[in-house]
């Protein structure tokens, strides 16, 4: 498996690690999903931890994102609202959750002097831009086109 897939590397004799942290983050998210409610609670506990951000993204892609977004909205901050906004346009996120995200964005950014309302506009712009970039398909290394 070491030579064929490249997923694991031997760090030292009989000690292996993933060749890229992304594999570890994905498998951690998969494990948390398999734990059910216990895994969901662990994800919610780590919402403010930047080192868990990729695990949270993977988890929300594998499991129901609505409870995680609800937890974010109950105790929002700049970083967690960004996560919620990333998933706002997903079809699996309910319309009521989308509306709550929008309301939370407005109230959070209007009430926090450390992040004036301009950041609300920036986060929405970044989310929209990222969504469009995700829809790009490479024709070659210099040209891209937007998928319908």
QUIRA-V460470 format. One record per backbone hydrogen bond with DSSP energy under -0.5 kcal/mol. CO is the residue of the C=O (numbers start at 1). NH is the residue of the N-H. If there is no record, write none. Layout:
BEGIN
co | nh
CO | NH
CO | NH
END
This chain:
BEGIN
co | nh
1 | 5
1 | 6
2 | 6
7 | 19
9 | 11
9 | 17
12 | 15
15 | 11
15 | 12
17 | 9
20 | 23
20 | 24
21 | 25
22 | 26
23 | 27
24 | 28
25 | 29
26 | 30
27 | 31
28 | 32
29 | 33
30 | 34
31 | 35
33 | 36
35 | 38
36 | 40
37 | 41
38 | 42
39 | 43
40 | 44
41 | 45
42 | 46
43 | 46
44 | 47
46 | 49
48 | 50
49 | 52
50 | 53
52 | 56
53 | 57
54 | 58
55 | 59
56 | 60
57 | 61
58 | 62
59 | 63
63 | 65
65 | 69
66 | 70
67 | 71
68 | 72
69 | 73
70 | 74
71 | 75
72 | 75
73 | 76
77 | 81
78 | 82
79 | 83
80 | 84
81 | 85
82 | 86
83 | 87
84 | 87
84 | 88
87 | 90
90 | 93
92 | 94
94 | 98
95 | 99
96 | 100
97 | 101
98 | 102
99 | 103
100 | 104
101 | 105
102 | 106
103 | 107
104 | 108
105 | 109
106 | 110
107 | 111
108 | 112
111 | 113
112 | 115
116 | 119
116 | 120
117 | 120
117 | 121
118 | 122
119 | 123
120 | 124
121 | 125
122 | 126
123 | 127
124 | 128
125 | 129
126 | 130
127 | 131
128 | 132
129 | 133
130 | 134
131 | 135
132 | 135
133 | 136
135 | 147
137 | 145
143 | 139
143 | 140
145 | 137
END
